[in-house]
Amino acid sequence: MKKPIVTRHWCIILIILLTPILLYEVLPILPTHDDWCGTTKPDFRPFFIKEHFLFYGYHWRPFDTWIGYIVGLNSQMLYPAFNHYVVVIGHAVCAYFIYLLLTTLSFTRLAKNIATLYFFITPATMATVSAIDSMNQVYALVFGIISFLIYIKQQKFKYITWIITIFIATWWKENGLMWALIGPILAFGFNLTDKQRLKKDVIIGLGIMMVYALAVFLLPKDMIIHPEYEPGILKMIKNFIKFMFTTFITVDYIYLLHAPSRHLLAAFITFLLTLPFTYYIFIRNSKTFLYKKMICTLFCLLIAIGPHIGTVFSMMHTYAGLAMLAIIIAYSIDQYIHHTKPIIISFILFCISTIIIDLHLIQSSSESGLVGKNMAQEAIRKTGEPVNSVYVVIIEDDYPKLSSFCVIPNEAFGWGLASQYETNYKWPKIICDTTISRTSDAIIKAQQLSRQQLRDNNMDCAWIVNHKEIEVIKK
């Protein structure tokens, strides 16, 4: 007799119920840091192809610019609420496709339910789910998974639709291109294709990458390479350690890593609750990682996060490899097919810890956004009347930062850009900024520099940012 749908697909039911709650929790999070200068912020430029569908800085992400254009239609009402809706709903959709992926790979009901719910609630996703400009990360994974499902299941026009979905994933974010290799390798690992097809399709995948690289080279662009994106051996080692920590260890990152918020006992308790599940999944049957399915999956995991390891890796970038992690978890759970009780109990403990961690991470993100808002309101209040141009002098802040959860105040302030949102982008129209070292006479130097800019560059006023304090200097 067929079991009820709730019994068979309980993780999907839970995700449907949890999604509105998650959305309710993240909606109060305000923009900080890159949110103020990325392509998903309100965009008021005339809508034409070059600015919205080709390159912006060093990215080719046309879907990001669509978001910016949409929220620019009514910034006060849509930003950042619309962004949050797009991210959270996308995360739920991604979880659904991960469930389909695990079903396609023939995992048991318990394995795919637990692995899918793990993906949806794990703190490793929170830097993405709680962020405002992270829809590119979410939908690159969504369409990456769709490309794999097409590669496995579709017969008619298989390669055409496979290539199209890979490019859609890539136009969301560049790491989507990695699915051109992940698809054939993962299919081979799970015996869904043979060696001959693997070789042929890997060549096709490399060809897709070459076509993309050629397009990047030929299309008109203003290429600006930020120093953070320059590769280096030490950087790659550091990024790989970050990847290992955020992917395979579940703990309250803020209590553990953020010095002003550090609470080692609380961090240890959150880690202790997740330790049994971590032990059963990754340690007890570690020899299973030597089997063909797991070797190919781990290789695909490295491919998925490879672009971030080579350039910039933060907690948000863990998201790119979490579909592979879900496969690893499902595979490990299936090793306990005749002894599932410890898996279920340990996963319940994991869920308890995860809920605590997630709420803390979201709360901290909200507090960081509020800092930026308060600073912007203070700058506007002290300025008194609308001005066209502002020069922002930032005194270097030694306040520690942790991803998008705990942001340095001047970055929450957006180096002055947050003030534009508070005035509904009416003023100031021009914002220039510079950062000076924090020394004993930094305030005096900042004041001198501000007056010089007012005099020499005809700026209307200057804002001196000292941690959370704003000093206004007028002509």
C-alpha positions in Angstrom: 0.0 0.0 0.0 1.3 3.4 -1.0 2.2 5.6 2.0 0.6 9.1 2.4 2.3 12.0 0.7 3.2 13.6 4.0 5.1 10.4 5.0 6.9 10.2 1.6 7.7 13.8 1.1 7.7 15.3 4.7 10.7 17.5 4.0 8.9 19.3 1.2 5.9 19.9 3.5 8.2 21.3 6.2 10.0 23.5 3.7 6.6 24.9 2.5 5.7 25.7 6.1 9.1 27.1 7.0 9.5 29.4 4.0 7.0 32.1 5.2 8.6 32.0 8.6 12.1 32.4 7.2 10.9 35.2 4.9 9.3 37.0 7.9 12.6 36.7 9.8 14.9 38.1 7.0 12.6 40.9 5.8 13.8 43.4 8.5 17.4 43.0 7.3 18.6 46.2 5.7 21.3 46.7 3.0 25.0 46.9 4.1 28.4 46.8 2.4 28.1 45.5 -1.3 24.3 45.9 -1.2 24.8 49.6 -1.7 27.0 49.4 -4.8 26.0 46.1 -6.5 23.7 45.7 -9.5 20.7 44.6 -7.5 20.3 48.0 -5.7 17.8 50.5 -7.2 18.9 51.4 -10.7 17.5 54.5 -12.3 19.5 54.5 -15.5 17.6 54.4 -18.8 16.9 50.8 -19.7 19.1 49.8 -22.6 21.1 46.8 -23.6 24.7 47.8 -23.0 24.2 48.8 -19.4 21.8 46.1 -18.4 22.8 43.0 -20.4 26.5 43.2 -20.9 29.3 43.9 -18.4 29.2 45.9 -15.2 32.6 46.2 -13.6 34.0 42.6 -13.9 30.7 40.8 -14.0 28.3 39.6 -16.7 25.1 39.1 -14.7 22.1 40.4 -16.7 19.6 39.0 -14.3 21.1 41.0 -11.5 20.6 44.2 -13.4 16.9 43.2 -14.1 16.4 43.1 -10.3 18.1 46.5 -9.9 15.8 48.0 -12.6 12.7 46.5 -11.0 13.4 47.8 -7.5 14.4 51.2 -9.1 10.8 51.6 -10.2 9.8 52.2 -6.5 12.8 51.9 -4.3 11.2 52.8 -1.0 8.6 50.1 -1.4 10.5 47.4 -3.2 14.1 47.7 -1.8 15.2 45.5 -0.1 11.9 43.6 0.4 11.6 42.5 -3.2 15.2 41.2 -3.0 14.4 39.2 0.1 11.4 37.6 -1.6 13.5 36.6 -4.6 16.2 35.1 -2.5 14.1 33.2 0.1 11.6 31.8 -2.5 14.6 30.9 -4.7 16.2 29.0 -1.8 12.9 27.0 -1.3 12.8 26.2 -5.0 16.5 25.2 -4.9 15.7 22.8 -2.0 12.9 21.3 -4.1 15.2 20.7 -7.0 17.8 19.1 -4.7 15.0 16.7 -3.6 14.4 15.9 -7.3 18.2 15.5 -7.8 18.4 13.0 -4.9 15.4 11.2 -6.3 17.0 10.9 -9.7 20.1 9.5 -8.0 17.9 6.8 -6.4 18.5 7.5 -2.7 16.1 6.2 -0.1 13.1 8.2 1.2 14.7 8.9 4.6 18.1 9.9 3.0 16.6 12.4 0.5 14.2 13.9 3.1 16.9 14.5 5.7 19.5 15.7 3.1 17.0 18.2 1.6 15.9 19.6 4.9 19.6 19.8 5.9 20.2 22.0 2.9 17.3 24.2 3.6 18.1 25.0 7.3 21.8 24.6 7.7 23.6 27.7 8.9 26.0 27.3 5.9 23.2 28.8 3.7 22.4 31.7 6.0 25.0 34.1 4.6 23.2 33.6 1.3 19.6 33.5 2.5 19.9 36.5 4.7 21.8 38.6 2.2 20.1 41.1 -0.2 22.3 40.8 -3.3 22.7 37.0 -3.2 20.0 35.9 -5.6 22.7 35.3 -8.2 24.2 32.6 -5.9 20.8 31.0 -5.3 19.6 30.9 -8.9 23.0 29.8 -10.3 22.6 26.7 -8.2 18.9 26.3 -9.2 19.6 26.3 -12.9 22.8 24.3 -12.4 20.7 21.5 -10.9 18.1 21.9 -13.6 20.8 21.5 -16.2 21.9 18.2 -14.6 18.3 16.9 -14.5 18.0 17.8 -18.2 21.3 16.1 -19.0 20.1 12.9 -17.3 16.4 12.7 -18.2 15.8 14.5 -21.4 16.2 12.8 -24.8 14.9 15.2 -27.4 17.0 18.3 -27.9 19.0 17.2 -24.8 22.2 19.0 -25.5 20.6 22.2 -26.7 18.5 22.6 -23.5 21.4 21.4 -21.4 23.6 24.2 -22.8 20.9 26.8 -22.6 20.3 26.1 -18.8 24.0 26.1 -18.2 24.3 29.6 -19.7 21.2 30.8 -17.7 23.0 29.6 -14.6 26.2 31.4 -15.6 24.3 34.6 -16.4 23.1 34.5 -12.8 26.6 34.0 -11.5 29.8 32.8 -13.1 30.2 29.6 -11.0 27.1 28.3 -12.8 29.4 27.5 -15.7 31.0 24.8 -13.6 27.9 22.6 -14.2 29.2 22.1 -17.7 31.7 19.7 -16.1 29.7 18.7 -13.0 26.9 17.1 -15.1 28.9 14.5 -17.0 31.2 13.7 -14.0 28.4 13.3 -11.5 26.3 11.2 -14.0 29.4 8.9 -14.5 29.9 8.5 -10.8 26.3 7.3 -10.3 26.5 5.0 -13.4 24.1 7.0 -15.4 26.6 7.3 -18.3 29.6 5.3 -19.4 33.3 6.3 -20.0 32.9 6.9 -23.7 30.0 9.4 -23.1 31.9 10.9 -20.2 34.9 11.8 -22.4 32.7 13.2 -25.1 30.5 15.3 -22.8 33.5 16.6 -20.8 34.9 17.9 -24.1 31.5 19.5 -24.9 31.6 21.0 -21.4 35.0 22.4 -21.9 33.8 23.8 -25.2 30.9 25.5 -23.5 33.5 27.2 -21.1 35.6 28.2 -24.1 32.6 29.8 -25.9 31.8 31.8 -22.7 35.4 32.9 -22.3 35.5 34.0 -25.9 32.3 36.0 -25.5 33.7 37.6 -22.4 36.8 38.5 -24.4 35.0 39.9 -27.4 32.0 41.8 -25.9 32.4 45.5 -25.0 33.1 46.0 -21.3 34.7 48.2 -18.7 36.8 45.6 -16.9 37.9 46.6 -13.4 39.7 43.8 -11.5 39.5 44.4 -7.7 42.7 43.4 -5.9 40.7 40.9 -3.8 40.1 38.8 -7.0 43.7 38.4 -7.8 44.8 34.7 -7.3 47.6 33.6 -5.1 48.7 30.3 -3.5 48.4 31.6 0.1 44.9 33.0 -0.6 43.8 29.7 -2.1 45.0 27.8 0.9 43.2 30.2 3.2 40.0 30.0 1.1 40.1 26.2 1.1 40.3 26.2 4.9 37.3 28.6 5.1 35.5 26.3 2.7 36.2 23.2 4.8 35.1 24.9 8.0 31.9 26.4 6.7 30.9 23.4 4.7 31.5 20.5 7.1 31.4 22.1 10.6 28.2 23.5 12.0 28.6 26.0 14.9 27.5 29.5 15.8 30.1 31.3 13.8 29.4 34.6 15.6 29.9 33.3 19.1 33.1 31.5 17.9 34.8 33.9 15.5 33.5 37.5 16.1 35.6 38.9 19.0 33.0 41.5 20.3 30.3 38.8 20.4 32.4 35.9 21.4 30.8 33.4 23.8 32.8 30.2 23.6 30.4 28.2 25.9 27.4 29.0 23.7 29.5 28.2 20.6 30.5 24.9 22.1 26.9 24.0 23.0 25.7 24.6 19.4 28.6 22.6 18.1 28.0 19.8 20.6 24.4 19.4 19.5 25.5 19.0 15.9 28.4 16.7 16.6 26.5 13.4 16.7 25.0 14.0 13.2 28.4 15.2 11.9 30.0 12.0 13.3 27.5 9.6 11.7 27.6 11.4 8.4 31.3 12.3 7.9 33.4 10.2 10.3 32.0 6.8 11.3 31.7 5.5 7.7 34.5 7.6 6.2 35.7 4.6 4.2 32.7 5.0 2.0 34.2 8.3 0.7 36.6 6.0 -1.3 33.9 4.6 -3.4 33.3 5.7 -7.0 30.1 7.7 -6.3 31.7 9.7 -3.5 35.0 10.3 -5.2 33.1 11.8 -8.2 30.8 13.8 -5.9 33.7 15.2 -3.9 35.4 16.1 -7.2 32.3 17.9 -8.3 32.1 19.7 -5.0 35.6 21.0 -5.6 34.7 22.0 -9.2 31.6 23.9 -7.9 33.4 26.0 -5.4 36.7 26.2 -7.4 36.1 29.7 -8.8 35.6 31.1 -5.3 38.6 29.2 -3.9 40.8 30.8 -6.6 39.4 34.4 -6.0 37.3 35.4 -3.0 35.7 33.0 -0.6 33.3 34.0 2.1 30.5 32.2 3.9 28.1 33.2 1.1 30.1 31.2 -1.4 29.6 27.9 0.5 26.2 27.8 -1.2 27.7 26.8 -4.5 28.8 23.4 -3.2 25.8 22.5 -1.1 24.0 20.4 -3.7 27.1 18.1 -3.7 27.0 18.1 0.1 23.4 17.0 0.1 24.4 14.1 -2.1 27.2 13.2 0.3 24.8 13.3 3.3 22.1 11.2 1.5 24.7 8.6 0.5 26.1 8.4 4.0 22.5 8.0 5.5 21.9 5.1 3.2 24.7 3.3 4.8 22.5 3.1 8.0 19.5 1.7 6.1 18.9 -1.0 8.7 19.9 1.1 11.7 18.2 4.5 11.2 17.4 5.4 14.8 20.7 7.1 15.7 20.5 9.1 12.4 17.0 10.4 13.2 17.9 11.3 16.8 21.2 13.0 15.9 19.4 14.9 13.1 16.8 16.2 15.5 19.6 17.5 17.7 21.2 19.1 14.7 17.9 20.8 13.8 17.6 22.2 17.4 21.1 23.7 17.2 20.5 25.0 13.6 17.4 26.9 14.6 19.3 28.6 17.4 22.2 29.5 15.2 20.1 30.7 12.3 18.1 33.0 14.5 21.3 34.5 15.9 22.8 35.0 12.5 19.7 36.7 11.2 19.4 38.9 14.2 23.0 40.0 13.9 22.5 40.8 10.2 19.5 42.9 11.2 21.5 44.8 13.8 24.3 45.5 11.2 21.7 46.9 8.8 20.2 49.1 11.5 23.6 50.6 12.3 23.9 51.7 8.7 20.4 53.2 8.7 21.0 55.1 11.9 24.3 56.5 10.6 22.6 57.6 7.4 19.8 59.3 9.3 22.3 61.1 11.5 24.3 62.4 8.5 21.1 63.7 6.9 19.9 65.3 10.2 23.3 67.0 10.8 23.6 68.2 7.2 20.2 69.9 7.7 19.4 70.7 4.0 19.7 68.9 0.7 23.2 69.0 -0.9 24.3 67.8 -4.3 27.8 66.5 -3.5 29.4 65.0 -0.3 32.9 64.0 0.4 33.1 61.2 2.9 36.3 60.8 5.0 36.4 57.4 6.8 38.7 57.0 9.7 39.9 53.4 9.4 37.9 51.2 11.8 39.5 48.2 13.6 36.1 46.8 14.4 36.1 43.1 13.4 33.9 41.9 10.6 32.2 38.5 10.0 30.7 38.0 6.6 27.4 39.8 6.2 26.3 39.1 9.8 28.6 41.5 11.6 29.6 44.4 9.4 32.0 47.2 10.0 29.9 50.4 10.7 31.3 52.4 7.7 30.5 49.5 5.4 27.0 49.2 6.8 26.8 53.0 6.1 27.9 52.1 2.5 30.7 54.7 2.7 27.9 57.2 2.6 25.6 55.6 0.0 23.0 54.6 2.6 22.1 58.3 2.8 20.8 58.3 -0.7 18.2 55.6 0.2 17.0 57.6 3.2 16.3 60.6 0.9 14.6 58.4 -1.7 17.7 59.0 -3.9 17.0 62.7 -4.2 20.3 63.7 -2.6 23.2 63.7 -2.4 23.7 62.9 -6.1 27.5 62.7 -5.9 29.4 60.8 -3.1 33.1 60.5 -3.1 35.0 58.7 -0.3 38.4 58.1 1.0 39.8 56.2 4.0 42.6 57.4 6.3 44.6 55.6 9.0 43.4 55.6 12.6 46.0 57.6 14.5 46.0 59.8 17.5 45.4 62.9 15.3 43.1 61.2 12.8 40.2 63.6 13.5 42.3 66.6 12.9 43.6 65.1 9.6 40.1 64.2 8.6 38.9 67.8 9.2 41.8 69.2 7.2 41.2 66.9 4.3 37.5 67.7 4.4 38.1 71.4 4.2 40.6 71.0 1.4 38.0 69.0 -0.6 35.3 71.6 0.0 37.7 74.3 -1.2 39.5 72.6 -4.1 36.9 70.3 -5.6 33.9 72.4 -4.9 32.1 69.7 -2.8 29.0 71.0 -0.9 29.9 69.3 2.4 31.9 66.6 4.0 31.1 63.8 6.4 33.7 62.4 8.7 32.9 58.8 9.7 34.5 57.7 13.0 33.2 54.3 13.9 29.4 55.0 14.3 29.8 58.7 14.7 29.2 61.2 11.9 30.7 64.8 11.9 29.5 67.2 9.2 31.6 70.0 7.8 30.0 72.6 5.6 31.5 75.3 3.4 
